Amino acid sequence: MNRKKRVLLIAMTLLLVVALSACSNGGTSMYEQPIGAEGGWGWLQWIISQIAEFTFWVSTQLGGNYWIGLVVVTLIVRSAGWPIYSKSNAMTLNMQQAQPELNKIQEKYKGRTDELSQKKMQQETLEVYKKYNINPLGCLLPFLQMPIFIAMYQVVRRLPLSVGGAEGLKDYSSLNYSFLGIDLKAGVDFTVFGNVPFFDAVGSLFPEIILAILVGVLMFGYQKYAQSKPDYLQNKKYQTKQAQQTANQMKYMSYFMVFMLVSIAITNNGIALYWVVGNSFQFFQTWVNRRQQYKKFLESKDVVKSV
């Protein structure tokens, strides 16, 4: 069940990304509009405007460098969402801990479709949920952060486009959008391969390509780490065939997700930097939360031994 919830989360996230990327304003993609342009959801545009203003203010205070403001605001936004992320991660680990008992229940009532057996199975399942402090709706917690993350993504895409010149539009053109020689307003320009010798083209695009590859490496590493069970939760005895099939499906979905992120990162260096910082911080969050959960697990074992 835990893996099914993860598959559902990944699938819904992918659908949400596709839906948002299709949003347009008068035939022009929302992501090609400067901050302050009309279109999209009003409440979301307000959030975007506030985050953009804060990013501009932080960047201005720290030397006018956009990349510094982007890193600082990304860390602030991720830290603000830590309580929700921590709760969701704890719920996932609790579900992993409960999985052997849940699999036992599934095996116990396998093939028994009568109403009485189904009610008993539901009752025993709920008892296991209660034992491990699992909320069946806990898988929805990450979606509470989605409006902020969507707004942050739009800020990174649209803030460099905001150069003023029209009533109601913001002007952020005074910032320095260079980072280690990389133009954060642009993406990887593969057209240079037709204009200059191959190795010269590779040399000129090397920093941008490395940044995009780093997005993929970090995302792939995080997916592997987040989906793996800690050693103290490993229990292959009750790993069903269905669970193995679901694990394979998740693996392929993870590959697709990495491919999709790298494809987007290539088109926008600012997004690539944002994801590198965000994924690195998320890696750190998961590591910290797992250590905390392991301490709780050891404490619960000590309590059982003392009883």
C-alpha positions as CSV (number, residue, x, y, z in Angstrom):
1,M,0.0,0.0,0.0
2,N,2.9,2.3,0.8
3,R,4.3,1.8,-2.7
4,K,0.9,2.4,-4.3
5,K,0.7,5.7,-2.5
6,R,4.1,6.7,-3.8
7,V,3.1,5.7,-7.3
8,L,0.0,7.8,-7.0
9,L,2.0,10.8,-5.7
10,I,4.5,10.6,-8.5
11,A,1.7,10.2,-11.1
12,M,-0.3,13.1,-9.8
13,T,2.9,15.3,-9.6
14,L,3.7,14.5,-13.3
15,L,0.2,15.3,-14.3
16,L,0.3,18.5,-12.4
17,V,3.6,19.5,-14.1
18,V,2.2,18.7,-17.5
19,A,-1.0,20.6,-16.8
20,L,0.9,23.7,-15.6
21,S,3.3,23.7,-18.5
22,A,0.3,23.8,-20.8
23,C,-1.1,27.0,-19.2
24,S,-1.0,29.9,-21.6
25,N,-2.0,33.5,-21.8
26,G,-3.3,34.6,-25.2
27,G,-1.3,31.9,-27.0
28,T,1.8,32.7,-25.0
29,S,3.1,30.3,-22.3
30,M,2.6,31.7,-18.8
31,Y,6.3,31.0,-18.3
32,E,7.2,33.5,-21.1
33,Q,5.3,36.3,-19.3
34,P,7.1,38.8,-17.0
35,I,6.1,39.1,-13.3
36,G,2.9,41.2,-13.1
37,A,1.5,40.1,-16.4
38,E,-2.2,39.2,-16.4
39,G,-3.2,35.6,-16.7
40,G,-3.2,32.4,-14.6
41,W,-4.8,32.0,-11.2
42,G,-5.1,35.3,-9.3
43,W,-4.2,33.9,-5.9
44,L,-1.2,32.1,-7.4
45,Q,0.0,35.2,-9.2
46,W,-0.1,37.1,-5.9
47,I,2.1,34.5,-4.3
48,I,4.5,34.6,-7.3
49,S,4.7,38.4,-7.0
50,Q,5.5,38.3,-3.3
51,I,8.2,35.7,-3.7
52,A,9.7,37.6,-6.7
53,E,9.8,40.8,-4.7
54,F,11.5,39.0,-1.8
55,T,14.0,37.4,-4.1
56,F,14.8,40.7,-5.7
57,W,15.2,42.4,-2.3
58,V,17.6,39.6,-1.0
59,S,19.6,39.7,-4.2
60,T,19.9,43.5,-4.0
61,Q,21.0,43.4,-0.3
62,L,23.7,40.8,-1.2
63,G,25.5,42.6,-3.9
64,G,22.8,42.6,-6.7
65,N,23.7,39.0,-7.7
66,Y,20.6,37.0,-8.7
67,W,22.1,33.6,-8.0
68,I,22.7,34.5,-4.3
69,G,19.1,35.6,-3.8
70,L,17.9,32.5,-5.6
71,V,19.9,30.2,-3.3
72,V,18.9,32.0,-0.1
73,V,15.2,32.1,-1.0
74,T,15.2,28.5,-2.1
75,L,16.7,27.5,1.2
76,I,14.1,29.6,3.1
77,V,11.2,28.2,1.2
78,R,12.4,24.6,1.7
79,S,13.0,25.2,5.4
80,A,9.5,26.7,5.8
81,G,8.1,23.5,4.3
82,W,10.2,21.2,6.5
83,P,7.5,20.5,9.1
84,I,5.2,19.1,6.4
85,Y,8.0,17.3,4.7
86,S,9.2,15.8,8.0
87,K,5.6,14.6,8.9
88,S,5.2,13.0,5.4
89,N,8.6,11.4,5.6
90,A,7.9,10.0,9.1
91,M,4.6,8.6,7.8
92,T,6.4,6.9,5.0
93,L,8.9,5.2,7.4
94,N,6.1,4.2,9.7
95,M,4.3,2.6,6.8
96,Q,7.5,0.7,5.9
97,Q,7.8,-0.5,9.5
98,A,4.2,-1.6,9.4
99,Q,4.4,-3.3,5.9
100,P,5.3,-6.8,7.2
101,E,2.2,-6.9,9.4
102,L,0.1,-5.5,6.6
103,N,1.4,-8.1,4.2
104,K,0.5,-10.8,6.8
105,I,-3.1,-9.5,6.8
106,Q,-3.2,-9.5,3.0
107,E,-2.0,-13.1,2.9
108,K,-4.4,-14.1,5.7
109,Y,-7.5,-13.0,3.8
110,K,-6.2,-13.7,0.3
111,G,-9.1,-15.1,-1.8
112,R,-11.7,-14.5,0.9
113,T,-14.1,-12.0,-0.7
114,D,-17.1,-12.5,1.6
115,E,-18.3,-9.4,3.4
116,L,-17.4,-10.6,6.9
117,S,-13.8,-11.4,5.9
118,Q,-13.4,-8.0,4.2
119,K,-14.7,-6.2,7.3
120,K,-12.3,-8.1,9.5
121,M,-9.4,-7.4,7.1
122,Q,-10.2,-3.6,7.2
123,Q,-10.5,-3.7,11.0
124,E,-7.1,-5.4,11.4
125,T,-5.5,-3.1,8.9
126,L,-6.8,0.0,10.8
127,E,-5.5,-1.5,14.0
128,V,-2.0,-1.7,12.4
129,Y,-2.3,1.9,11.2
130,K,-3.2,2.9,14.8
131,K,-0.3,0.9,16.2
132,Y,2.2,2.7,14.0
133,N,0.5,6.1,14.0
134,I,-0.4,6.0,10.3
135,N,-3.0,8.4,8.8
136,P,-4.4,6.9,5.6
137,L,-4.6,10.5,4.2
138,G,-1.0,11.2,5.1
139,C,0.0,10.8,1.5
140,L,-1.7,14.0,0.7
141,L,0.5,16.1,3.0
142,P,3.1,16.9,0.3
143,F,0.4,18.6,-1.8
144,L,0.0,21.3,0.8
145,Q,3.4,22.6,-0.3
146,M,2.6,22.5,-4.0
147,P,1.3,26.1,-4.4
148,I,4.5,27.5,-2.9
149,F,6.7,25.2,-5.0
150,I,4.8,26.0,-8.2
151,A,5.1,29.7,-7.4
152,M,8.8,29.4,-6.8
153,Y,9.3,27.6,-10.1
154,Q,7.4,30.3,-11.9
155,V,9.5,33.0,-10.2
156,V,12.7,31.4,-11.4
157,R,11.4,31.1,-14.9
158,R,9.7,34.6,-15.2
159,L,11.8,36.9,-13.0
160,P,14.6,37.3,-15.5
161,L,12.0,38.3,-18.1
162,S,10.7,41.2,-16.0
163,V,12.4,44.3,-17.4
164,G,9.6,46.7,-17.0
165,G,8.5,49.0,-19.8
166,A,4.7,48.6,-19.3
167,E,2.3,49.6,-16.6
168,G,1.9,46.9,-13.9
169,L,5.0,45.0,-14.9
170,K,7.9,44.6,-12.5
171,D,11.4,45.6,-13.4
172,Y,14.2,43.3,-12.2
173,S,16.7,44.1,-14.9
174,S,19.2,45.7,-12.5
175,L,20.3,42.3,-11.2
176,N,23.4,40.5,-12.3
177,Y,22.2,37.2,-13.8
178,S,25.6,35.6,-14.3
179,F,26.8,32.6,-12.2
180,L,30.3,31.2,-12.8
181,G,30.1,32.4,-16.4
182,I,26.6,30.9,-16.8
183,D,23.8,33.1,-18.0
184,L,20.8,32.2,-15.7
185,K,18.4,34.0,-18.0
186,A,19.2,31.5,-20.9
187,G,19.4,27.8,-21.5
188,V,21.9,25.5,-23.4
189,D,22.1,26.9,-26.9
190,F,22.8,23.9,-29.1
191,T,22.7,26.0,-32.3
192,V,26.3,26.9,-31.7
193,F,27.3,23.5,-33.0
194,G,26.4,24.6,-36.5
195,N,28.4,27.8,-36.3
196,V,31.7,26.9,-34.6
197,P,34.0,23.9,-34.5
198,F,32.7,21.0,-32.4
199,F,35.2,21.2,-29.5
200,D,34.8,25.0,-29.3
201,A,31.1,24.5,-29.0
202,V,31.5,21.9,-26.3
203,G,33.8,24.2,-24.4
204,S,31.5,27.2,-24.6
205,L,28.5,25.1,-23.4
206,F,30.4,22.9,-20.9
207,P,29.3,24.8,-17.7
208,E,25.6,24.8,-18.7
209,I,25.7,21.1,-19.7
210,I,27.4,20.1,-16.4
211,L,24.8,22.0,-14.4
212,A,22.0,20.2,-16.2
213,I,23.7,16.8,-15.7
214,L,24.1,17.6,-12.0
215,V,20.4,18.1,-11.8
216,G,19.9,14.6,-13.2
217,V,22.6,13.0,-10.9
218,L,21.2,14.6,-7.8
219,M,17.6,13.7,-8.6
220,F,18.5,10.1,-9.5
221,G,20.6,9.8,-6.3
222,Y,17.8,11.2,-4.2
223,Q,15.2,8.9,-5.7
224,K,17.3,5.9,-5.0
225,Y,18.0,7.0,-1.4
226,A,14.4,8.0,-0.7
227,Q,12.9,4.8,-2.1
228,S,15.3,2.5,-0.3
229,K,14.3,1.0,3.0
230,P,16.6,1.6,6.0
231,D,18.4,-1.5,7.1
232,Y,16.4,-1.8,10.3
233,L,13.2,-2.0,8.2
234,Q,14.3,-4.6,5.7
235,N,12.1,-7.6,5.7
236,K,12.1,-9.7,2.5
237,K,10.1,-12.5,4.0
238,Y,6.8,-10.8,3.4
239,Q,7.7,-9.1,0.2
240,T,4.9,-10.0,-2.2
241,K,5.1,-10.4,-5.9
242,Q,2.8,-7.4,-6.3
243,A,5.1,-5.3,-4.2
244,Q,8.0,-6.2,-6.4
245,Q,6.1,-5.3,-9.5
246,T,5.1,-2.0,-7.9
247,A,8.8,-1.3,-7.1
248,N,9.7,-1.9,-10.7
249,Q,7.0,0.5,-11.9
250,M,8.3,3.1,-9.5
251,K,11.9,2.6,-10.7
252,Y,10.8,3.3,-14.4
253,M,8.7,6.3,-13.3
254,S,11.8,7.6,-11.4
255,Y,13.9,7.3,-14.6
256,F,11.2,9.2,-16.6
257,M,11.1,11.9,-13.9
258,V,14.9,12.4,-14.0
259,F,14.8,12.6,-17.8
260,M,12.0,15.2,-17.7
261,L,13.9,17.4,-15.2
262,V,17.1,17.3,-17.2
263,S,15.2,18.1,-20.3
264,I,13.7,21.2,-18.6
265,A,17.0,22.1,-17.0
266,I,18.7,22.3,-20.4
267,T,16.2,25.0,-21.5
268,N,16.8,27.2,-18.4
269,N,20.0,27.6,-16.4
270,G,18.2,29.4,-13.6
271,I,15.8,26.4,-13.2
272,A,18.9,24.1,-13.2
273,L,20.5,26.0,-10.4
274,Y,17.3,26.1,-8.4
275,W,16.9,22.3,-8.7
276,V,20.5,21.6,-7.8
277,V,20.1,23.7,-4.6
278,G,16.6,22.3,-3.9
279,N,17.5,18.6,-4.5
280,S,20.6,18.9,-2.4
281,F,18.6,20.4,0.5
282,Q,15.9,17.7,0.1
283,F,18.7,15.1,0.3
284,F,19.8,16.6,3.6
285,Q,16.2,16.8,4.9
286,T,15.7,13.1,4.2
287,W,19.0,12.1,5.9
288,V,18.2,14.2,9.0
289,N,14.6,12.8,9.2
290,R,15.8,9.2,8.8
291,R,18.3,9.6,11.7
292,Q,15.5,11.0,13.9
293,Q,13.2,8.1,13.0
294,Y,16.0,5.6,13.7
295,K,16.5,7.1,17.2
296,K,12.7,6.8,17.8
297,F,12.8,3.2,16.6
298,L,15.6,2.3,19.0
299,E,13.8,4.1,21.8
300,S,10.6,2.0,21.1
301,K,12.7,-1.2,21.2
302,D,14.2,-0.2,24.6
303,V,10.7,0.5,25.9
304,V,9.5,-3.0,24.8
305,K,12.5,-4.7,26.4
306,S,11.9,-2.9,29.7
307,V,8.2,-3.9,29.9
